[in-house]
Amino acid sequence: MSAGTYPIGIIGGGAWGTALTAVMAQIHERVLLWAREEDVVRSVNVQHENTLFLAGTPLSPKIEATADLARMATCEALMIVTPAQHVRAILSALPDTQVPLILCAKGIEANTQMLLSDVAAQVRPHNPLAVLSGPTFAHEVAAGKPTAVTLATASPAIGSALMRSIATPSFRPYWSDDVVGAEIGGAVKNVLAIACGVVDGAGLGLNARAALIARGFAEMQRYGLARGAKAETLAGLSGLGDLVLTCSSENSRNFSLGRGLGQEQKADSLLADRKTIAEGAFTAPVLLKSATALAVEMPIVSAVCTLLAGTATVEAVVTDLLARPLKSESW
């Protein structure tokens, strides 16, 4: 590595991007973080803390923040941690570099129904691609609490090299060759987390939440298999593991959004009050459209879309779900 290069760079200065930067600083002497917000750049470089998105978490002086995207050309690998709907724009604006790109956002592109790995392959055809996904609350990762994730790549050699470059004693990646499955698990679980939040906000009980997680997982499997995912990937860290985490805690942005909907608050006002993005709100309608085109039944996802659109009450949506025809338990 030359004096002017960084072993790894992180693009996206939100809570998750900052947490990954903190992890990378445990094993690399230099880490470069790109953030759009000048306040974030200043606080990371001067106060060694992201006071806007991850306040209270000290950051290593080895981390340097910048708002100049061109500087990311000095990195030997890049983690893309911007919101899903901005990934195409960021990849298009990146300087000319052919280093590995690790996609860390969870979602489906709204305008095209493309997975983010497909977007990246289209925009950056010469960059090796990987997907990082799994049960990860940013504040726990940044604090060094034990975390396991899926790192999915088509190439075992690239996967092995990237795992060695991001693994720490408390941050453990598992390799998979199922890029599609890793992406679908992360995208679908965000929508299902909204549904679980609705159950909590409406006071429907823990039985209802457990049932929703199980039947939501069946929807994830149906959709994932229809798009070419492997069942074992969906049952792993990036699918079921992430689903259990985000459906069980108010630390999940999607769960807390759903909790507000369950209390009959309007989606527009709930989303407007947030400085961070609940990806499931953007994923839900495109996921339903994609599932419909594939003839995949996703009644829970459909119910979330109805609540986000404000076209029915929680009581009416729950009544409709419970009135569905009786059937065998299956995917």
C-alpha positions as a Markdown table, in Angstrom:
| # | Residue | x | y | z |
|---|---|---|---|---|
| 1 | Met | 0.0 | 0.0 | 0.0 |
| 2 | Ser | 1.4 | 3.4 | -1.0 |
| 3 | Ala | 1.5 | 6.3 | 1.4 |
| 4 | Gly | -1.4 | 8.0 | -0.3 |
| 5 | Thr | -3.8 | 5.0 | -0.3 |
| 6 | Tyr | -6.3 | 3.7 | 2.3 |
| 7 | Pro | -7.0 | -0.1 | 2.7 |
| 8 | Ile | -10.7 | 0.6 | 2.8 |
| 9 | Gly | -13.1 | 3.4 | 2.4 |
| 10 | Ile | -16.7 | 3.8 | 3.5 |
| 11 | Ile | -19.2 | 5.8 | 1.4 |
| 12 | Gly | -22.1 | 7.1 | 3.6 |
| 13 | Gly | -21.8 | 8.9 | 6.9 |
| 14 | Gly | -25.0 | 7.8 | 8.5 |
| 15 | Ala | -25.2 | 5.5 | 11.6 |
| 16 | Trp | -24.5 | 2.3 | 9.8 |
| 17 | Gly | -21.6 | 3.8 | 7.7 |
| 18 | Thr | -20.1 | 5.3 | 10.8 |
| 19 | Ala | -20.4 | 2.0 | 12.6 |
| 20 | Leu | -18.6 | 0.1 | 9.8 |
| 21 | Thr | -15.9 | 2.8 | 9.8 |
| 22 | Ala | -15.4 | 2.2 | 13.5 |
| 23 | Val | -15.0 | -1.5 | 12.9 |
| 24 | Met | -12.5 | -1.0 | 10.0 |
| 25 | Ala | -10.4 | 1.3 | 12.2 |
| 26 | Gln | -9.9 | -1.6 | 14.6 |
| 27 | Ile | -7.9 | -3.5 | 11.9 |
| 28 | His | -6.6 | -0.9 | 9.5 |
| 29 | Glu | -4.1 | 2.0 | 10.1 |
| 30 | Arg | -6.1 | 4.4 | 7.9 |
| 31 | Val | -9.8 | 4.5 | 7.0 |
| 32 | Leu | -11.5 | 7.1 | 4.8 |
| 33 | Leu | -15.2 | 8.0 | 5.3 |
| 34 | Trp | -17.2 | 10.0 | 2.8 |
| 35 | Ala | -20.2 | 11.9 | 4.0 |
| 36 | Arg | -22.4 | 14.3 | 2.2 |
| 37 | Glu | -23.0 | 16.4 | 5.3 |
| 38 | Glu | -20.2 | 18.9 | 6.1 |
| 39 | Asp | -21.3 | 18.8 | 9.8 |
| 40 | Val | -20.5 | 15.1 | 9.9 |
| 41 | Val | -17.1 | 15.6 | 8.2 |
| 42 | Arg | -16.2 | 18.3 | 10.7 |
| 43 | Ser | -17.3 | 16.4 | 13.8 |
| 44 | Val | -15.5 | 13.2 | 12.8 |
| 45 | Asn | -12.3 | 15.0 | 12.0 |
| 46 | Val | -12.3 | 17.4 | 14.9 |
| 47 | Gln | -14.3 | 15.7 | 17.7 |
| 48 | His | -13.8 | 12.1 | 16.6 |
| 49 | Glu | -17.5 | 11.5 | 16.8 |
| 50 | Asn | -20.4 | 11.5 | 14.4 |
| 51 | Thr | -22.6 | 13.9 | 16.5 |
| 52 | Leu | -25.4 | 13.9 | 14.0 |
| 53 | Phe | -26.0 | 10.2 | 13.4 |
| 54 | Leu | -24.1 | 8.2 | 16.0 |
| 55 | Ala | -23.7 | 10.5 | 19.0 |
| 56 | Gly | -21.9 | 9.2 | 22.0 |
| 57 | Thr | -19.7 | 6.7 | 20.1 |
| 58 | Pro | -16.0 | 7.7 | 20.1 |
| 59 | Leu | -14.2 | 7.2 | 16.8 |
| 60 | Ser | -10.6 | 6.4 | 16.3 |
| 61 | Pro | -8.3 | 9.3 | 15.2 |
| 62 | Lys | -7.2 | 6.8 | 12.4 |
| 63 | Ile | -10.5 | 7.7 | 10.7 |
| 64 | Glu | -10.5 | 10.6 | 8.2 |
| 65 | Ala | -13.7 | 12.0 | 6.9 |
| 66 | Thr | -14.2 | 13.9 | 3.6 |
| 67 | Ala | -17.0 | 15.3 | 1.5 |
| 68 | Asp | -14.9 | 15.0 | -1.7 |
| 69 | Leu | -16.0 | 11.8 | -3.5 |
| 70 | Ala | -13.0 | 11.9 | -5.8 |
| 71 | Arg | -10.8 | 11.0 | -2.9 |
| 72 | Met | -12.4 | 7.6 | -2.7 |
| 73 | Ala | -10.2 | 6.7 | -5.7 |
| 74 | Thr | -7.3 | 6.3 | -3.1 |
| 75 | Cys | -9.1 | 3.3 | -1.4 |
| 76 | Glu | -8.3 | -0.3 | -2.2 |
| 77 | Ala | -11.9 | -1.4 | -1.5 |
| 78 | Leu | -15.1 | 0.5 | -0.9 |
| 79 | Met | -18.1 | -0.1 | 1.3 |
| 80 | Ile | -21.3 | 1.5 | -0.2 |
| 81 | Val | -23.5 | 2.5 | 2.7 |
| 82 | Thr | -25.8 | 5.1 | 1.2 |
| 83 | Pro | -29.6 | 4.7 | 1.2 |
| 84 | Ala | -30.7 | 2.2 | -1.4 |
| 85 | Gln | -32.4 | 4.7 | -3.6 |
| 86 | His | -29.2 | 6.7 | -3.9 |
| 87 | Val | -26.9 | 3.8 | -4.7 |
| 88 | Arg | -27.1 | 4.3 | -8.5 |
| 89 | Ala | -26.3 | 8.0 | -8.3 |
| 90 | Ile | -23.3 | 7.4 | -6.0 |
| 91 | Leu | -21.9 | 4.6 | -8.1 |
| 92 | Ser | -22.3 | 6.8 | -11.2 |
| 93 | Ala | -20.4 | 9.7 | -9.5 |
| 94 | Leu | -17.5 | 7.5 | -8.3 |
| 95 | Pro | -14.1 | 8.2 | -9.8 |
| 96 | Asp | -12.7 | 5.7 | -12.2 |
| 97 | Thr | -11.6 | 2.8 | -10.1 |
| 98 | Gln | -11.9 | -0.9 | -10.4 |
| 99 | Val | -11.6 | -1.8 | -6.7 |
| 100 | Pro | -14.1 | -4.2 | -5.0 |
| 101 | Leu | -17.4 | -2.6 | -4.1 |
| 102 | Ile | -19.2 | -4.0 | -1.0 |
| 103 | Leu | -22.9 | -3.1 | -1.1 |
| 104 | Cys | -24.2 | -2.5 | 2.5 |
| 105 | Ala | -27.6 | -0.9 | 1.8 |
| 106 | Lys | -30.8 | -3.0 | 2.0 |
| 107 | Gly | -33.5 | -2.3 | -0.6 |
| 108 | Ile | -34.7 | -2.6 | -4.1 |
| 109 | Glu | -34.4 | 0.2 | -6.6 |
| 110 | Ala | -37.9 | 1.8 | -6.9 |
| 111 | Asn | -37.8 | 2.9 | -10.6 |
| 112 | Thr | -36.5 | -0.4 | -12.0 |
| 113 | Gln | -37.3 | -3.1 | -9.4 |
| 114 | Met | -33.6 | -4.1 | -9.7 |
| 115 | Leu | -31.6 | -5.5 | -6.8 |
| 116 | Leu | -28.7 | -3.2 | -5.9 |
| 117 | Ser | -26.1 | -5.8 | -7.1 |
| 118 | Asp | -27.8 | -5.6 | -10.5 |
| 119 | Val | -27.6 | -1.8 | -10.4 |
| 120 | Ala | -23.9 | -1.9 | -9.5 |
| 121 | Ala | -23.2 | -4.5 | -12.2 |
| 122 | Gln | -24.9 | -2.2 | -14.7 |
| 123 | Val | -23.2 | 1.0 | -13.6 |
| 124 | Arg | -19.8 | -0.4 | -12.6 |
| 125 | Pro | -19.3 | -3.5 | -14.8 |
| 126 | His | -15.6 | -3.7 | -14.1 |
| 127 | Asn | -15.7 | -3.6 | -10.3 |
| 128 | Pro | -15.8 | -6.9 | -8.3 |
| 129 | Leu | -19.0 | -6.9 | -6.3 |
| 130 | Ala | -20.0 | -8.1 | -2.9 |
| 131 | Val | -23.1 | -7.8 | -0.6 |
| 132 | Leu | -22.8 | -7.4 | 3.2 |
| 133 | Ser | -26.0 | -8.1 | 5.0 |
| 134 | Gly | -27.2 | -9.5 | 8.3 |
| 135 | Pro | -28.6 | -8.7 | 11.8 |
| 136 | Thr | -26.7 | -5.5 | 12.6 |
| 137 | Phe | -27.8 | -2.6 | 14.8 |
| 138 | Ala | -25.3 | 0.2 | 14.2 |
| 139 | His | -24.8 | 1.2 | 17.8 |
| 140 | Glu | -24.0 | -2.4 | 18.8 |
| 141 | Val | -21.5 | -2.9 | 16.0 |
| 142 | Ala | -19.8 | 0.4 | 16.8 |
| 143 | Ala | -19.5 | -0.6 | 20.4 |
| 144 | Gly | -17.8 | -3.8 | 19.5 |
| 145 | Lys | -20.5 | -6.2 | 20.5 |
| 146 | Pro | -20.5 | -9.7 | 18.9 |
| 147 | Thr | -21.9 | -9.5 | 15.4 |
| 148 | Ala | -22.1 | -12.0 | 12.5 |
| 149 | Val | -22.9 | -11.1 | 8.9 |
| 150 | Thr | -23.2 | -12.6 | 5.5 |
| 151 | Leu | -20.7 | -11.5 | 2.8 |
| 152 | Ala | -22.0 | -12.7 | -0.5 |
| 153 | Thr | -19.9 | -12.7 | -3.7 |
| 154 | Ala | -19.9 | -14.8 | -6.8 |
| 155 | Ser | -16.2 | -15.4 | -6.5 |
| 156 | Pro | -14.9 | -17.5 | -3.6 |
| 157 | Ala | -11.4 | -15.9 | -4.0 |
| 158 | Ile | -12.8 | -12.4 | -3.8 |
| 159 | Gly | -15.0 | -13.4 | -0.9 |
| 160 | Ser | -12.1 | -14.9 | 1.0 |
| 161 | Ala | -9.9 | -11.8 | 0.5 |
| 162 | Leu | -12.7 | -9.4 | 1.5 |
| 163 | Met | -13.5 | -11.4 | 4.6 |
| 164 | Arg | -9.9 | -11.2 | 5.7 |
| 165 | Ser | -10.0 | -7.4 | 5.2 |
| 166 | Ile | -13.1 | -6.7 | 7.3 |
| 167 | Ala | -13.2 | -9.4 | 10.0 |
| 168 | Thr | -12.4 | -8.5 | 13.6 |
| 169 | Pro | -12.7 | -10.6 | 16.8 |
| 170 | Ser | -16.2 | -9.2 | 17.3 |
| 171 | Phe | -17.3 | -8.8 | 13.7 |
| 172 | Arg | -17.5 | -12.1 | 11.9 |
| 173 | Pro | -18.4 | -12.5 | 8.2 |
| 174 | Tyr | -19.6 | -15.7 | 6.7 |
| 175 | Trp | -19.1 | -16.2 | 2.9 |
| 176 | Ser | -22.0 | -17.1 | 0.6 |
| 177 | Asp | -22.1 | -17.3 | -3.2 |
| 178 | Asp | -25.8 | -16.3 | -3.2 |
| 179 | Val | -25.8 | -12.6 | -3.8 |
| 180 | Val | -29.5 | -12.5 | -4.7 |
| 181 | Gly | -30.5 | -14.3 | -1.5 |
| 182 | Ala | -28.4 | -12.0 | 0.7 |
| 183 | Glu | -30.0 | -8.9 | -1.0 |
| 184 | Ile | -33.6 | -10.2 | -0.9 |
| 185 | Gly | -33.4 | -11.1 | 2.8 |
| 186 | Gly | -32.2 | -7.6 | 3.7 |
| 187 | Ala | -34.8 | -5.9 | 1.6 |
| 188 | Val | -37.9 | -7.9 | 2.6 |
| 189 | Lys | -37.1 | -8.0 | 6.3 |
| 190 | Asn | -37.4 | -4.2 | 6.4 |
| 191 | Val | -41.0 | -4.3 | 5.2 |
| 192 | Leu | -41.9 | -7.1 | 7.6 |
| 193 | Ala | -40.3 | -5.1 | 10.4 |
| 194 | Ile | -42.8 | -2.4 | 9.7 |
| 195 | Ala | -45.6 | -4.9 | 10.0 |
| 196 | Cys | -44.3 | -6.2 | 13.4 |
| 197 | Gly | -44.1 | -2.6 | 14.6 |
| 198 | Val | -47.8 | -2.2 | 13.6 |
| 199 | Val | -48.6 | -5.2 | 15.7 |
| 200 | Asp | -46.8 | -3.7 | 18.7 |
| 201 | Gly | -48.3 | -0.2 | 18.2 |
| 202 | Ala | -51.8 | -1.6 | 17.9 |
| 203 | Gly | -51.4 | -3.7 | 21.1 |
| 204 | Leu | -52.1 | -7.0 | 19.2 |
| 205 | Gly | -49.9 | -9.1 | 21.5 |
| 206 | Leu | -46.8 | -11.3 | 21.3 |
| 207 | Asn | -48.7 | -14.2 | 19.8 |
| 208 | Ala | -49.6 | -12.1 | 16.8 |
| 209 | Arg | -46.0 | -10.8 | 16.4 |
| 210 | Ala | -44.6 | -14.4 | 16.4 |
| 211 | Ala | -47.2 | -15.5 | 13.9 |
| 212 | Leu | -46.4 | -12.5 | 11.7 |
| 213 | Ile | -42.7 | -13.2 | 11.8 |
| 214 | Ala | -43.3 | -16.9 | 10.8 |
| 215 | Arg | -45.7 | -16.0 | 8.0 |
| 216 | Gly | -43.6 | -13.1 | 6.9 |
| 217 | Phe | -40.7 | -15.4 | 6.6 |
| 218 | Ala | -42.8 | -17.7 | 4.3 |
| 219 | Glu | -43.4 | -14.6 | 2.1 |
| 220 | Met | -39.7 | -13.9 | 2.0 |
| 221 | Gln | -39.0 | -17.5 | 0.9 |
| 222 | Arg | -41.7 | -17.4 | -1.8 |
| 223 | Tyr | -40.4 | -14.2 | -3.2 |
| 224 | Gly | -36.7 | -15.1 | -2.8 |
| 225 | Leu | -37.0 | -18.4 | -4.5 |
| 226 | Ala | -39.0 | -16.9 | -7.4 |
| 227 | Arg | -36.0 | -14.5 | -8.0 |
| 228 | Gly | -33.4 | -17.2 | -7.8 |
| 229 | Ala | -32.3 | -17.1 | -4.2 |
| 230 | Lys | -31.3 | -20.2 | -2.2 |
| 231 | Ala | -33.5 | -21.3 | 0.6 |
| 232 | Glu | -30.5 | -21.8 | 3.0 |
| 233 | Thr | -29.5 | -18.2 | 2.4 |
| 234 | Leu | -32.9 | -16.9 | 3.4 |
| 235 | Ala | -32.8 | -19.1 | 6.5 |
| 236 | Gly | -29.4 | -17.7 | 7.4 |
| 237 | Leu | -28.0 | -14.4 | 8.9 |
| 238 | Ser | -29.1 | -12.2 | 6.0 |
| 239 | Gly | -32.6 | -13.5 | 6.0 |
| 240 | Leu | -34.2 | -15.0 | 9.1 |
| 241 | Gly | -31.4 | -13.7 | 11.4 |
| 242 | Asp | -32.0 | -10.1 | 10.3 |
| 243 | Leu | -35.8 | -10.6 | 10.3 |
| 244 | Val | -35.8 | -11.7 | 14.0 |
| 245 | Leu | -33.6 | -8.7 | 15.0 |
| 246 | Thr | -35.6 | -6.0 | 13.2 |
| 247 | Cys | -39.0 | -7.4 | 14.1 |
| 248 | Ser | -38.2 | -7.5 | 17.8 |
| 249 | Ser | -36.7 | -4.1 | 18.8 |
| 250 | Glu | -37.6 | -0.4 | 18.8 |
| 251 | Asn | -34.0 | 0.2 | 17.8 |
| 252 | Ser | -35.1 | -0.8 | 14.3 |
| 253 | Arg | -36.1 | 2.3 | 12.3 |
| 254 | Asn | -38.6 | 0.2 | 10.4 |
| 255 | Phe | -40.1 | -1.3 | 13.5 |
| 256 | Ser | -40.6 | 2.1 | 15.1 |
| 257 | Leu | -42.2 | 3.4 | 11.9 |
| 258 | Gly | -44.7 | 0.6 | 12.0 |
| 259 | Arg | -45.3 | 1.2 | 15.7 |
| 260 | Gly | -46.4 | 4.7 | 14.8 |
| 261 | Leu | -48.7 | 3.4 | 12.1 |
| 262 | Gly | -50.1 | 0.9 | 14.6 |
| 263 | Gln | -51.1 | 3.9 | 16.7 |
| 264 | Glu | -52.9 | 5.4 | 13.8 |
| 265 | Gln | -50.3 | 8.0 | 13.0 |
| 266 | Lys | -49.9 | 9.1 | 9.4 |
| 267 | Ala | -47.0 | 7.7 | 7.4 |
| 268 | Asp | -46.1 | 11.1 | 6.0 |
| 269 | Ser | -45.7 | 12.8 | 9.4 |
| 270 | Leu | -43.8 | 9.8 | 10.8 |
| 271 | Leu | -41.3 | 9.8 | 7.9 |
| 272 | Ala | -41.0 | 13.6 | 7.9 |
| 273 | Asp | -39.9 | 13.6 | 11.5 |
| 274 | Arg | -36.9 | 11.3 | 10.9 |
| 275 | Lys | -33.3 | 12.2 | 10.1 |
| 276 | Thr | -32.6 | 8.6 | 9.2 |
| 277 | Ile | -34.3 | 6.6 | 6.6 |
| 278 | Ala | -36.7 | 3.6 | 7.2 |
| 279 | Glu | -35.8 | 1.8 | 4.0 |
| 280 | Gly | -38.9 | -0.5 | 4.3 |
| 281 | Ala | -41.2 | 2.4 | 3.5 |
| 282 | Phe | -39.6 | 2.8 | 0.0 |
| 283 | Thr | -39.1 | -0.9 | -0.5 |
| 284 | Ala | -42.7 | -2.0 | 0.2 |
| 285 | Pro | -44.5 | -0.7 | -2.9 |
| 286 | Val | -41.7 | -1.8 | -5.3 |
| 287 | Leu | -41.5 | -5.2 | -3.6 |
| 288 | Leu | -45.3 | -5.7 | -4.0 |
| 289 | Lys | -45.2 | -4.6 | -7.6 |
| 290 | Ser | -42.3 | -7.0 | -8.3 |
| 291 | Ala | -44.1 | -9.9 | -6.4 |
| 292 | Thr | -47.3 | -9.3 | -8.4 |
| 293 | Ala | -45.4 | -9.5 | -11.7 |
| 294 | Leu | -43.9 | -12.8 | -10.5 |
| 295 | Ala | -47.3 | -14.1 | -9.3 |
| 296 | Val | -46.0 | -14.4 | -5.8 |
| 297 | Glu | -48.5 | -13.9 | -3.0 |
| 298 | Met | -47.3 | -11.5 | -0.2 |
| 299 | Pro | -50.4 | -10.5 | 1.8 |
| 300 | Ile | -48.4 | -9.0 | 4.7 |
| 301 | Val | -46.3 | -6.8 | 2.3 |
| 302 | Ser | -49.6 | -5.8 | 0.7 |
| 303 | Ala | -51.0 | -4.8 | 4.1 |
| 304 | Val | -48.0 | -2.7 | 4.9 |
| 305 | Cys | -48.4 | -0.9 | 1.5 |
| 306 | Thr | -52.0 | -0.1 | 2.4 |
| 307 | Leu | -51.1 | 1.3 | 5.7 |
| 308 | Leu | -48.3 | 3.4 | 4.3 |
| 309 | Ala | -50.7 | 4.8 | 1.7 |
| 310 | Gly | -53.2 | 5.6 | 4.4 |
| 311 | Thr | -56.1 | 3.9 | 2.5 |
| 312 | Ala | -57.3 | 1.8 | 5.3 |
| 313 | Thr | -57.2 | 1.6 | 9.1 |
| 314 | Val | -55.1 | -0.8 | 11.1 |
| 315 | Glu | -58.3 | -2.6 | 12.3 |
| 316 | Ala | -59.5 | -3.0 | 8.7 |
| 317 | Val | -56.2 | -4.3 | 7.5 |
| 318 | Val | -55.9 | -6.8 | 10.3 |
| 319 | Thr | -59.5 | -8.0 | 9.7 |
| 320 | Asp | -58.7 | -8.6 | 6.1 |
| 321 | Leu | -55.6 | -10.6 | 6.9 |
| 322 | Leu | -57.5 | -12.8 | 9.4 |
| 323 | Ala | -60.3 | -13.3 | 7.0 |
| 324 | Arg | -58.1 | -14.9 | 4.3 |
| 325 | Pro | -59.1 | -18.4 | 3.3 |
| 326 | Leu | -58.0 | -21.2 | 5.6 |
| 327 | Lys | -55.1 | -23.2 | 4.1 |
| 328 | Ser | -52.2 | -25.5 | 4.8 |
| 329 | Glu | -49.1 | -24.0 | 6.4 |
| 330 | Ser | -46.5 | -23.8 | 3.6 |
| 331 | Trp | -44.3 | -21.3 | 1.8 |
